[in-house]
């Protein structure tokens, strides 16, 4: 019997409205306005019936000329990729130093943590920095040394066959005592810790830290300043995502992005109404605001994740239906955990819509952008 999510059955009309593809003229108006407000001269977004929408050039651009620069809507670094490199949690720029990047990876490899090691991936992506607050890359370096001793239990036998580095080299790289040749030719910004105190998110600048907080992280931060209604439930959601599929972390960012936009729009709407009447906004007035908050996401291609995820090599085609049903169950479990952490009554329909709309990520950092 097919599983039906309670939110899906309760808000079928609202969810249908959120997932309904926008009309062609509305889609064109949105991107025309986006290009106009961003002042992207010589560019045009057009929709092709066969290949979908694309960005076209109306002018000839010179070699090396900047054509387009725009920030992503939401993005997430894959849990396994966090072992390979330390990047800004908002713009994904490398942070720290060349020595830190290399030393950090050698340190984790020495503990047996690798991108193919599920035990290491789960522990590192969720439990690292739990008790460490930093403002600079040097302090952040020491944090990795102090907080990852427990990863030793995940060590693989293959690490014992490698030729060990001289004692203290890795530590010297991470704490800044050892400088590599020409590394000053590739300076990186210092790591700035999340102001919420989660110890998980680091940024290349205060600007990125503030932008991420306002976009989604204020609801997904597990620190003391988190705006989540239940940090314990949030931790369970993150753990579930790390143990199953970290696409749920990206879906959560989409949901939080929409919730925070909705709240801002509703606050502005209430203030505007106060100028003309003291009446309370009717409940049926919430959907247009939710649709407006959801608009940047709705302009992208949408398809139910459990229907479009690629079939793994070890799953036979005759078992595809059972596999997709299992994936759907995972999504509903993730949805339930997230709802307990960031529940917003007015945005309840968008929670399931976001889970349906996210496609499967293929890159190291999965991002959604305006274009």
Secondary structure as GFF3:
##gff-version 3
##sequence-region A 1 371
A	DSSP	alpha_helix	6	10	.	.	.	ID=ss1
A	DSSP	alpha_helix	12	19	.	.	.	ID=ss2
A	DSSP	alpha_helix	24	38	.	.	.	ID=ss3
A	DSSP	beta_strand	43	48	.	.	.	ID=ss4
A	DSSP	beta_strand	52	57	.	.	.	ID=ss5
A	DSSP	beta_strand	72	77	.	.	.	ID=ss6
A	DSSP	three_ten_helix	80	83	.	.	.	ID=ss7
A	DSSP	alpha_helix	98	110	.	.	.	ID=ss8
A	DSSP	alpha_helix	118	127	.	.	.	ID=ss9
A	DSSP	alpha_helix	137	147	.	.	.	ID=ss10
A	DSSP	three_ten_helix	149	154	.	.	.	ID=ss11
A	DSSP	three_ten_helix	157	161	.	.	.	ID=ss12
A	DSSP	alpha_helix	169	174	.	.	.	ID=ss13
A	DSSP	three_ten_helix	183	186	.	.	.	ID=ss14
A	DSSP	beta_strand	192	193	.	.	.	ID=ss15
A	DSSP	beta_strand	202	203	.	.	.	ID=ss16
A	DSSP	alpha_helix	206	212	.	.	.	ID=ss17
A	DSSP	pi_helix	213	217	.	.	.	ID=ss18
A	DSSP	alpha_helix	218	220	.	.	.	ID=ss19
A	DSSP	alpha_helix	231	243	.	.	.	ID=ss20
A	DSSP	alpha_helix	247	274	.	.	.	ID=ss21
A	DSSP	three_ten_helix	283	285	.	.	.	ID=ss22
A	DSSP	alpha_helix	286	298	.	.	.	ID=ss23
A	DSSP	alpha_helix	305	308	.	.	.	ID=ss24
A	DSSP	three_ten_helix	317	319	.	.	.	ID=ss25
A	DSSP	alpha_helix	320	342	.	.	.	ID=ss26
A	DSSP	three_ten_helix	345	347	.	.	.	ID=ss27
A	DSSP	alpha_helix	348	357	.	.	.	ID=ss28
A	DSSP	beta_strand	365	369	.	.	.	ID=ss29
###
